[in-house]
């Protein structure tokens, strides 16, 4: 009897797995040979290719290099249901040495990062590069856990679930460790146009 049930349900499980296996992002390509997008104590500008969004963030910390971090990012194409981005822009600058909270305005999704290092505070200022997809709206938003788990640790944040997008972040800054912890703001996006915008 058990063998009969196995024969009946195994093909169904296989079909279901085939239909839904692409709902999880695969291994991330952080660019050529996994190189960093910056060097210590230098600014950088990273933008995903057109139609792609940030899905992973990796970073390592060095106290001897001015309490700075090396950064790298991975991008993936946005869901086809969102269509093509209708506009992209740089958000306002988040100042070095302060805590901040920011989401992409106009229902945008994070598609890049720009940063400048300031030796006077041993910290960076940040800007998000955001792209809007027609008039799609965010819903089911949540905050990730803190990345890194402790100040000074390596950081490896990955989006495992398809159709969830990074819309911004909140960060805390430690004046003792001269490092940041990040919580990323993650949302789903509607499959239809909405009549409202976020502020």
Secondary structure, DSSP 8 states (H G I E B T S, - for coil): -HHHHHHHHHHHHHHHHHHHGGGB--S---SGGG--S--TT--EEEE--TTEEEEEEEEEEETTTTSEEEEEEEEEE--GGG-S-SEEEE---B-TTS-EEEE-GGG-EEEEEEEEEETTTTEEEEEEEEEE-TTEEEEEEEE---BSSSTTS-EEEE--BTT-EEEEEEEEEETTTTEEEEEEEEEEEEEEE-S----
